[in-house]
Amino acid sequence: MNNTKNKMDTAKFAQLIFAGFKWLSILGFLVSIIGLVLSIFGSYSLWINSTNSTGTIIGYNTIYMSNRSMSNSSSNSFGTRLPIIEFTDNSGENVNFEGKYGHSSDQKGTVVPIIFSNTNPKDAIIDLGKFHNWLSTYIWLFVMVASSLGVRNFSRKPNLDVK
């Protein structure tokens, strides 16, 4: 009898764990939908109505992140250099924008490939290739698919035989 009670307690515990994972998967699915929507709207104009061109690095803006330090640095902050790129839009006007990612290998005057929106030329990025340009969208899509599979799998009751 005691053995049956232990098996029933184990079954209830397993059901609680499955229910917890189900709700965690649902939460992950909802968060991934929000992230995916924000990622798509953030780069939508570059997907639909954009022009590939080239721009020139005209300078760098150093951004410091506090409470991040390098192991060999005595300061309490970490800096990264964001390139400032200048290009000529479709109407012939010079436009400047700041790159989103740190860039230390290219020097001032280096020509880099860019993508800019035809409707808002200040909405531009350095073209790092199809995979890297849209990486955040791919990650959110992967999280959404994985969490939806988690919801499906953890919605079933665990198959525990209590005899």
MDTraj code that builds the backbone (N, CA, C; nanometers):
import mdtraj as md
import numpy as np

residues = "MET ASN ASN THR LYS ASN LYS MET ASP THR ALA LYS PHE ALA GLN LEU ILE PHE ALA GLY PHE LYS TRP LEU SER ILE LEU GLY PHE LEU VAL SER ILE ILE GLY LEU VAL LEU SER ILE PHE GLY SER TYR SER LEU TRP ILE ASN SER THR ASN SER THR GLY THR ILE ILE GLY TYR ASN THR ILE TYR MET SER ASN ARG SER MET SER ASN SER SER SER ASN SER PHE GLY THR ARG LEU PRO ILE ILE GLU PHE THR ASP ASN SER GLY GLU ASN VAL ASN PHE GLU GLY LYS TYR GLY HIS SER SER ASP GLN LYS GLY THR VAL VAL PRO ILE ILE PHE SER ASN THR ASN PRO LYS ASP ALA ILE ILE ASP LEU GLY LYS PHE HIS ASN TRP LEU SER THR TYR ILE TRP LEU PHE VAL MET VAL ALA SER SER LEU GLY VAL ARG ASN PHE SER ARG LYS PRO ASN LEU ASP VAL LYS".split()
xyz = np.array([
    [0.0827, -0.1189, 0.0000],
    [0.0000, 0.0000, 0.0000],
    [0.0875, 0.1259, 0.0000],
    [0.1937, 0.1217, 0.0789],
    [0.2838, 0.2365, 0.0873],
    [0.3502, 0.2629, -0.0476],
    [0.3817, 0.1539, -0.1205],
    [0.4433, 0.1668, -0.2520],
    [0.3481, 0.2349, -0.3504],
    [0.2182, 0.2024, -0.3428],
    [0.1183, 0.2641, -0.4296],
    [0.1041, 0.4120, -0.3984],
    [0.1088, 0.4474, -0.2686],
    [0.0989, 0.5885, -0.2296],
    [0.2186, 0.6678, -0.2835],
    [0.3387, 0.6083, -0.2786],
    [0.4565, 0.6758, -0.3326],
    [0.4443, 0.6972, -0.4827],
    [0.3900, 0.5966, -0.5544],
    [0.3713, 0.6100, -0.6981],
    [0.2687, 0.7180, -0.7301],
    [0.1618, 0.7285, -0.6482],
    [0.0604, 0.8315, -0.6703],
    [0.1186, 0.9703, -0.6437],
    [0.2033, 0.9822, -0.5378],
    [0.2676, 1.1103, -0.5100],
    [0.3611, 1.1500, -0.6245],
    [0.4330, 1.0518, -0.6777],
    [0.5219, 1.0772, -0.7907],
    [0.4422, 1.1214, -0.9130],
    [0.3272, 1.0587, -0.9364],
    [0.2423, 1.0950, -1.0499],
    [0.1895, 1.2374, -1.0344],
    [0.1465, 1.2736, -0.9158],
    [0.0977, 1.4107, -0.8934],
    [0.2105, 1.5112, -0.9110],
    [0.3291, 1.4769, -0.8636],
    [0.4441, 1.5650, -0.8782],
    [0.4786, 1.5839, -1.0262],
    [0.4758, 1.4744, -1.1023],
    [0.5043, 1.4824, -1.2459],
    [0.4002, 1.5679, -1.3176],
    [0.2732, 1.5555, -1.2775],
    [0.1687, 1.6369, -1.3389],
    [0.1895, 1.7853, -1.3078],
    [0.2323, 1.8162, -1.1864],
    [0.2614, 1.9554, -1.1511],
    [0.3779, 2.0100, -1.2332],
    [0.4804, 1.9279, -1.2517],
    [0.5946, 1.9711, -1.3327],
    [0.5506, 1.9958, -1.4769],
    [0.4700, 1.9053, -1.5322],
    [0.4206, 1.9233, -1.6685],
    [0.3364, 2.0495, -1.6790],
    [0.2508, 2.0755, -1.5811],
    [0.1680, 2.1963, -1.5835],
    [0.2567, 2.3211, -1.5775],
    [0.3616, 2.3181, -1.4934],
    [0.4543, 2.4310, -1.4847],
    [0.5242, 2.4564, -1.6172],
    [0.5714, 2.3498, -1.6817],
    [0.6370, 2.3654, -1.8118],
    [0.5390, 2.4128, -1.9191],
    [0.4136, 2.3694, -1.9088],
    [0.3124, 2.4150, -2.0045],
    [0.2947, 2.5659, -1.9923],
    [0.2792, 2.6173, -1.8698],
    [0.2597, 2.7613, -1.8510],
    [0.3856, 2.8399, -1.8859],
    [0.5004, 2.7824, -1.8595],
    [0.6256, 2.8471, -1.8993],
    [0.6359, 2.8541, -2.0517],
    [0.5925, 2.7484, -2.1199],
    [0.5919, 2.7476, -2.2664],
    [0.4930, 2.8498, -2.3214],
    [0.3766, 2.8621, -2.2567],
    [0.2781, 2.9616, -2.3007],
    [0.3351, 3.1022, -2.2841],
    [0.3991, 3.1276, -2.1711],
    [0.4618, 3.2577, -2.1480],
    [0.5707, 3.2845, -2.2523],
    [0.6536, 3.1844, -2.2804],
    [0.7572, 3.1980, -2.3826],
    [0.6980, 3.2268, -2.5190],
    [0.5860, 3.1627, -2.5513],
    [0.5195, 3.1852, -2.6795],
    [0.4703, 3.3294, -2.6899],
    [0.4063, 3.3795, -2.5833],
    [0.3549, 3.5167, -2.5846],
    [0.4687, 3.6190, -2.5945],
    [0.5753, 3.5979, -2.5182],
    [0.6897, 3.6896, -2.5240],
    [0.7538, 3.6859, -2.6621],
    [0.7633, 3.5668, -2.7222],
    [0.8246, 3.5566, -2.8546],
    [0.7405, 3.6248, -2.9621],
    [0.6086, 3.6216, -2.9478],
    [0.5233, 3.6919, -3.0438],
    [0.5485, 3.8421, -3.0339],
    [0.5569, 3.8936, -2.9110],
    [0.5841, 4.0366, -2.8924],
    [0.7210, 4.0720, -2.9514],
    [0.8225, 3.9914, -2.9215],
    [0.9559, 4.0161, -2.9753],
    [0.9599, 4.0096, -3.1261],
    [0.8899, 3.9134, -3.1832],
    [0.8862, 3.8986, -3.3288],
    [0.8178, 4.0190, -3.3942],
    [0.7069, 4.0631, -3.3374],
    [0.6357, 4.1793, -3.3923],
    [0.7242, 4.3036, -3.3848],
    [0.7894, 4.3266, -3.2706],
    [0.8775, 4.4429, -3.2563],
    [0.9955, 4.4352, -3.3537],
    [1.0511, 4.3163, -3.3703],
    [1.1629, 4.2992, -3.4627],
    [1.1205, 4.3255, -3.6069],
    [1.0036, 4.2760, -3.6444],
    [0.9547, 4.2960, -3.7812],
    [0.9238, 4.4437, -3.8055],
    [0.8535, 4.5079, -3.7127],
    [0.8223, 4.6502, -3.7325],
    [0.9478, 4.7364, -3.7286],
    [1.0498, 4.6942, -3.6544],
    [1.1735, 4.7699, -3.6493],
    [1.2507, 4.7681, -3.7798],
    [1.2330, 4.6643, -3.8590],
    [1.3086, 4.6540, -3.9837],
    [1.2198, 4.6392, -4.1068],
    [1.0891, 4.6597, -4.0897],
    [0.9942, 4.6419, -4.1998],
    [1.0270, 4.7307, -4.3197],
    [1.0581, 4.8581, -4.2928],
    [1.0845, 4.9493, -4.4050],
    [1.2107, 4.9094, -4.4809],
    [1.3014, 4.8373, -4.4148],
    [1.4228, 4.7920, -4.4837],
    [1.3975, 4.6638, -4.5630],
    [1.2925, 4.5914, -4.5317],
    [1.2591, 4.4708, -4.6071],
    [1.1831, 4.5045, -4.7345],
    [1.0891, 4.5975, -4.7230],
    [0.9927, 4.6214, -4.8296],
    [1.0375, 4.7282, -4.9285],
    [1.0767, 4.8438, -4.8781],
    [1.1004, 4.9588, -4.9646],
    [1.2400, 5.0144, -4.9355],
    [1.3417, 4.9442, -4.9813],
    [1.4777, 4.9863, -4.9477],
    [1.5688, 4.9835, -5.0702],
    [1.6851, 5.0448, -5.0511],
    [1.7860, 5.0501, -5.1562],
    [1.9191, 5.0036, -5.0994],
    [1.9870, 4.9189, -5.1734],
    [2.1238, 4.8811, -5.1375],
    [2.2178, 4.9842, -5.1967],
    [2.3150, 5.0266, -5.1174],
    [2.4081, 5.1287, -5.1634],
    [2.5390, 5.1115, -5.0869],
    [2.6213, 5.2134, -5.0912],
    [2.7436, 5.2154, -5.0122],
    [2.7499, 5.3465, -4.9361],
    [2.8175, 5.3419, -4.8240],
    [2.8382, 5.4609, -4.7434],
    [2.9829, 5.4645, -4.6976],
    [3.0240, 5.5776, -4.6449],
    [3.1613, 5.5959, -4.5998],
    [3.1623, 5.6204, -4.4499],
    [3.2503, 5.5500, -4.3795],
    [3.2645, 5.5727, -4.2356],
    [3.3341, 5.7071, -4.2171],
    [3.2645, 5.8011, -4.1515],
    [3.3208, 5.9353, -4.1330],
    [3.3675, 5.9595, -3.9899],
    [3.3388, 5.8663, -3.9013],
    [3.3809, 5.8816, -3.7623],
    [3.3230, 5.7706, -3.6764],
    [3.3503, 5.7820, -3.5482],
    [3.3017, 5.6828, -3.4525],
    [3.2447, 5.7533, -3.3314],
    [3.1423, 5.6946, -3.2731],
    [3.0858, 5.7421, -3.1482],
    [3.1098, 5.6323, -3.0450],
    [3.1884, 5.6631, -2.9414],
    [3.2182, 5.5628, -2.8397],
    [3.1082, 5.5643, -2.7350],
    [3.0508, 5.4487, -2.7123],
    [2.9451, 5.4310, -2.6138],
    [3.0033, 5.3501, -2.4986],
    [2.9830, 5.3978, -2.3757],
    [3.0320, 5.3264, -2.2575],
    [2.9164, 5.2575, -2.1878],
    [2.9391, 5.1325, -2.1545],
    [2.8409, 5.0557, -2.0799],
    [2.8930, 5.0416, -1.9380],
    [2.8261, 5.1037, -1.8443],
    [2.8740, 5.0996, -1.7062],
    [2.8538, 4.9614, -1.6460],
    [2.9292, 4.9339, -1.5433],
    [2.9279, 4.8067, -1.4707],
    [2.9691, 4.6882, -1.5566],
    [3.0337, 4.7137, -1.6667],
    [3.0927, 4.6085, -1.7501],
    [3.2401, 4.6424, -1.7600],
    [3.3224, 4.5537, -1.7176],
    [3.4647, 4.5859, -1.7243],
    [3.5400, 4.4736, -1.7932],
    [3.6474, 4.5107, -1.8541],
    [3.7367, 4.4137, -1.9153],
    [3.8303, 4.3634, -1.8063],
    [3.8794, 4.2422, -1.8180],
    [3.9619, 4.1836, -1.7128],
    [4.0925, 4.2600, -1.6907],
    [4.1450, 4.3216, -1.7951],
    [4.2716, 4.3927, -1.7795],
    [4.2518, 4.5440, -1.7638],
    [4.1286, 4.5876, -1.7442],
    [4.0997, 4.7299, -1.7324],
    [4.0724, 4.7654, -1.5871],
    [4.1180, 4.8817, -1.5456],
    [4.0936, 4.9245, -1.4088],
    [3.9647, 5.0046, -1.3985],
    [3.9060, 5.0420, -1.5110],
    [3.7829, 5.1203, -1.5054],
    [3.6644, 5.0279, -1.4825],
    [3.5520, 5.0891, -1.4507],
    [3.4307, 5.0127, -1.4227],
    [3.3342, 5.0165, -1.5412],
    [3.3827, 5.0503, -1.6599],
    [3.2952, 5.0556, -1.7758],
    [3.3662, 4.9980, -1.8975],
    [3.2876, 4.9619, -1.9939],
    [3.3375, 4.9024, -2.1178],
    [3.2876, 4.9873, -2.2334],
    [3.3737, 5.0228, -2.3247],
    [3.3347, 5.1065, -2.4374],
    [3.3361, 5.0306, -2.5678],
    [3.2441, 5.0658, -2.6555],
    [3.2428, 5.0114, -2.7905],
    [3.2278, 5.1281, -2.8873],
    [3.2857, 5.1129, -3.0041],
    [3.2831, 5.2207, -3.1037],
    [3.1767, 5.1907, -3.2078],
    [3.0800, 5.2815, -3.2193],
    [2.9759, 5.2686, -3.3204],
    [3.0110, 5.3596, -3.4376],
    [3.0175, 5.3051, -3.5586],
    [3.0569, 5.3873, -3.6733],
    [2.9475, 5.4863, -3.7136],
    [2.9888, 5.6015, -3.7573],
    [2.8977, 5.6998, -3.8155],
    [2.9217, 5.6954, -3.9663],
    [2.8159, 5.6654, -4.0405],
    [2.8273, 5.6439, -4.1844],
    [2.7544, 5.7556, -4.2586],
    [2.8149, 5.8014, -4.3667],
    [2.7524, 5.9023, -4.4529],
    [2.7296, 5.8397, -4.5901],
    [2.6127, 5.8669, -4.6465],
    [2.5809, 5.8190, -4.7810],
    [2.4912, 5.9202, -4.8505],
    [2.4727, 5.9019, -4.9786],
    [2.3862, 5.9892, -5.0577],
    [2.2584, 5.9124, -5.0878],
    [2.1429, 5.9705, -5.0483],
    [2.0155, 5.9026, -5.0720],
    [1.9688, 5.9214, -5.2172],
    [1.8505, 5.8707, -5.2472],
    [1.7989, 5.8736, -5.3848],
    [1.7735, 6.0154, -5.4370],
    [1.7519, 6.1107, -5.3446],
    [1.7270, 6.2490, -5.3887],
    [1.8556, 6.3299, -5.3991],
    [1.9699, 6.2678, -5.3713],
    [2.0985, 6.3349, -5.3843],
    [2.1463, 6.4050, -5.2586],
    [2.0741, 6.3902, -5.1461],
    [2.1144, 6.4541, -5.0213],
    [2.2056, 6.3613, -4.9408],
    [2.3033, 6.4211, -4.8725],
    [2.3906, 6.3431, -4.7844],
    [2.3183, 6.3146, -4.6536],
    [2.3252, 6.1907, -4.6106],
    [2.2582, 6.1466, -4.4879],
    [2.3615, 6.0770, -4.4009],
    [2.3578, 6.1046, -4.2706],
    [2.4433, 6.0359, -4.1734],
    [2.3579, 5.9482, -4.0844],
    [2.4125, 5.8319, -4.0478],
    [2.3473, 5.7472, -3.9482],
    [2.4537, 5.6754, -3.8681],
    [2.4136, 5.6312, -3.7498],
    [2.5061, 5.5592, -3.6621],
    [2.4770, 5.4106, -3.6716],
    [2.5813, 5.3315, -3.6912],
    [2.5662, 5.1872, -3.6973],
    [2.5161, 5.1328, -3.5644],
    [2.4480, 5.0194, -3.5689],
    [2.3917, 4.9599, -3.4475],
    [2.4915, 4.8722, -3.3733],
    [2.5948, 4.8299, -3.4404],
    [2.6891, 4.7353, -3.3815],
    [2.8282, 4.7962, -3.3764],
    [2.9042, 4.7579, -3.2753],
    [3.0413, 4.8036, -3.2641],
    [3.1219, 4.7615, -3.3852],
    [3.2146, 4.8455, -3.4223],
    [3.2894, 4.8240, -3.5453],
    [3.4287, 4.8783, -3.5217],
    [3.5287, 4.7935, -3.5135],
    [3.6622, 4.8461, -3.4874],
    [3.7609, 4.8152, -3.5990],
    [3.7249, 4.7251, -3.6902],
    [3.8219, 4.6841, -3.7914],
    [3.8341, 4.7847, -3.9062],
    [3.7284, 4.8574, -3.9354],
    [3.7333, 4.9531, -4.0460],
    [3.7788, 5.0897, -3.9959],
    [3.8502, 5.1584, -4.0790],
    [3.9019, 5.2911, -4.0456],
    [3.8137, 5.3985, -4.1078],
    [3.8322, 5.5226, -4.0608],
    [3.7617, 5.6346, -4.1230],
    [3.7947, 5.6363, -4.2713],
    [3.6926, 5.6636, -4.3520],
    [3.7115, 5.6674, -4.4961],
    [3.6816, 5.5360, -4.5649],
    [3.6610, 5.4283, -4.4879],
    [3.6307, 5.2979, -4.5466],
    [3.4893, 5.2982, -4.6034],
    [3.4742, 5.2454, -4.7235],
    [3.3428, 5.2338, -4.7871],
    [3.2813, 5.1010, -4.7451],
    [3.1559, 5.1070, -4.6943],
    [3.0871, 4.9868, -4.6480],
    [2.9525, 4.9740, -4.7191],
    [2.9048, 4.8506, -4.7408],
    [2.7724, 4.8332, -4.8005],
    [2.6644, 4.8684, -4.6983],
    [2.5584, 4.9331, -4.7446],
    [2.4484, 4.9714, -4.6558],
    [2.3148, 4.9398, -4.7206],
    [2.2112, 4.9414, -4.6391],
    [2.0722, 4.9323, -4.6853],
    [2.0002, 5.0491, -4.6193],
    [1.9266, 5.1282, -4.6990],
    [1.8496, 5.2372, -4.6393],
    [1.7069, 5.2380, -4.6932],
    [1.6169, 5.2891, -4.6118],
    [1.4758, 5.2978, -4.6476],
    [1.4545, 5.4104, -4.7476],
    [1.3756, 5.3840, -4.8494],
    [1.3444, 5.4877, -4.9485],
    [1.2518, 5.5944, -4.8908],
    [1.1701, 5.5581, -4.7938],
    [1.0765, 5.6543, -4.7350],
    [1.1395, 5.7357, -4.6232],
    [1.2373, 5.6786, -4.5525],
    [1.3060, 5.7489, -4.4440],
    [1.4539, 5.7110, -4.4494],
    [1.5350, 5.7850, -4.5244],
    [1.6751, 5.7468, -4.5441],
    [1.7567, 5.7364, -4.4146],
    [1.7143, 5.8025, -4.3067],
    [1.7872, 5.7901, -4.1797],
    [1.7710, 5.6501, -4.1207],
    [1.6706, 5.5757, -4.1676],
    [1.6506, 5.4375, -4.1261],
    [1.7415, 5.3513, -4.2137],
    [1.8633, 5.3284, -4.1659],
    [1.9641, 5.2587, -4.2469],
    [2.0472, 5.1677, -4.1575],
    [2.1056, 5.0669, -4.2195],
    [2.1954, 4.9754, -4.1488],
    [2.3138, 4.9423, -4.2390],
    [2.4229, 4.8991, -4.1765],
    [2.5338, 4.8436, -4.2538],
    [2.4895, 4.7054, -4.2988],
    [2.5048, 4.6768, -4.4266],
    [2.4634, 4.5473, -4.4806],
    [2.5681, 4.4426, -4.4446],
    [2.5323, 4.3568, -4.3493],
    [2.6236, 4.2518, -4.3039],
    [2.5856, 4.1153, -4.3594],
    [2.4924, 4.1109, -4.4527],
    [2.4473, 3.9854, -4.5119],
    [2.3083, 3.9513, -4.4627],
    [2.2362, 3.8732, -4.5417],
    [2.0971, 3.8415, -4.5113],
    [2.0798, 3.7773, -4.3741],
    [2.1697, 3.6890, -4.3356],
    [2.1546, 3.6210, -4.2075],
    [2.1739, 3.7169, -4.0912],
    [2.2819, 3.7924, -4.0910],
    [2.3132, 3.8799, -3.9784],
    [2.2201, 4.0009, -3.9714],
    [2.1781, 4.0550, -4.0848],
    [2.0898, 4.1721, -4.0850],
    [1.9586, 4.1438, -4.0126],
    [1.9057, 4.0262, -4.0289],
    [1.7736, 3.9934, -3.9751],
    [1.7829, 3.8879, -3.8645],
    [1.8973, 3.8780, -3.7984],
    [1.9201, 3.7745, -3.6976],
    [1.8189, 3.7804, -3.5840],
    [1.7856, 3.8984, -3.5355],
    [1.6903, 3.9066, -3.4236],
    [1.5537, 3.8515, -3.4643],
    [1.5121, 3.8750, -3.5878],
    [1.3841, 3.8214, -3.6347],
    [1.3891, 3.6692, -3.6396],
    [1.5001, 3.6137, -3.6874],
    [1.5137, 3.4679, -3.6928],
    [1.5139, 3.4075, -3.5525],
    [1.5791, 3.4731, -3.4589],
    [1.5837, 3.4214, -3.3217],
    [1.4440, 3.4210, -3.2607],
    [1.3699, 3.5316, -3.2755],
    [1.2334, 3.5356, -3.2202],
    [1.1442, 3.4322, -3.2865],
    [1.1607, 3.4102, -3.4156],
    [1.0821, 3.3093, -3.4849],
    [1.1146, 3.1699, -3.4316],
    [1.2427, 3.1412, -3.4094],
    [1.2830, 3.0126, -3.3525],
    [1.2243, 2.9939, -3.2128],
    [1.2302, 3.0973, -3.1285],
    [1.1750, 3.0880, -2.9920],
    [1.0249, 3.0646, -2.9975],
    [0.9569, 3.1304, -3.0923],
    [0.8127, 3.1110, -3.1046],
    [0.7789, 2.9666, -3.1430],
    [0.8510, 2.9124, -3.2396],
    [0.8259, 2.7739, -3.2819],
    [0.8586, 2.6767, -3.1685],
    [0.9717, 2.6973, -3.1021],
    [1.0108, 2.6072, -2.9926],
    [0.9112, 2.6126, -2.8778],
    [0.8663, 2.7318, -2.8419],
    [0.7713, 2.7410, -2.7305],
    [0.6344, 2.6853, -2.7693],
    [0.5946, 2.6989, -2.8961],
    [0.4668, 2.6392, -2.9372],
    [0.4752, 2.4864, -2.9331],
    [0.5923, 2.4316, -2.9668],
    [0.6099, 2.2859, -2.9529],
    [0.6064, 2.2460, -2.8052],
    [0.6611, 2.3297, -2.7194],
    [0.6553, 2.3043, -2.5760],
    [0.5130, 2.3061, -2.5244],
    [0.4326, 2.4020, -2.5704],
    [0.2916, 2.4065, -2.5294],
    [0.2217, 2.2792, -2.5728],
    [0.2462, 2.2376, -2.6960],
    [0.1812, 2.1158, -2.7460],
    [0.2236, 1.9929, -2.6668],
    [0.3534, 1.9781, -2.6430],
    [0.4020, 1.8587, -2.5741],
    [0.3659, 1.8560, -2.4266],
    [0.3681, 1.9704, -2.3603],
    [0.3394, 1.9721, -2.2175],
    [0.1911, 1.9860, -2.1874],
    [0.1061, 1.9952, -2.2897],
    [-0.0374, 1.9972, -2.2671],
    [-0.0918, 1.8565, -2.2455],
    [-0.0170, 1.7573, -2.2884],
    [-0.0563, 1.6180, -2.2642],
    [-0.0217, 1.5806, -2.1215],
    [-0.1000, 1.4920, -2.0657],
    [-0.0689, 1.4440, -1.9306],
    [0.0438, 1.3411, -1.9401],
    [0.1335, 1.3431, -1.8416],
    [0.2414, 1.2450, -1.8455],
    [0.1841, 1.1038, -1.8337],
    [0.2427, 1.0112, -1.9045],
    [0.1966, 0.8732, -1.9041],
    [0.2678, 0.7981, -1.7918],
    [0.2070, 0.7999, -1.6745],
    [0.2644, 0.7292, -1.5586],
    [0.1650, 0.6231, -1.5150],
    [0.2064, 0.5004, -1.5164],
    [0.1199, 0.3912, -1.4727],
    [0.1274, 0.3788, -1.3215],
    [0.0131, 0.3898, -1.2558],
    [0.0068, 0.3719, -1.1113],
    [-0.0696, 0.2427, -1.0873],
    [0.0036, 0.1418, -1.0510],
    [-0.0571, 0.0091, -1.0280],
    [-0.0363, -0.0363, -0.8872],
])
top = md.Topology()
chain = top.add_chain()
for i, resn in enumerate(residues, 1):
    res = top.add_residue(resn, chain, resSeq=i)
    for name in ("N", "CA", "C"):
        top.add_atom(name, md.element.get_by_symbol(name[0]), res)
traj = md.Trajectory(xyz[None], top)
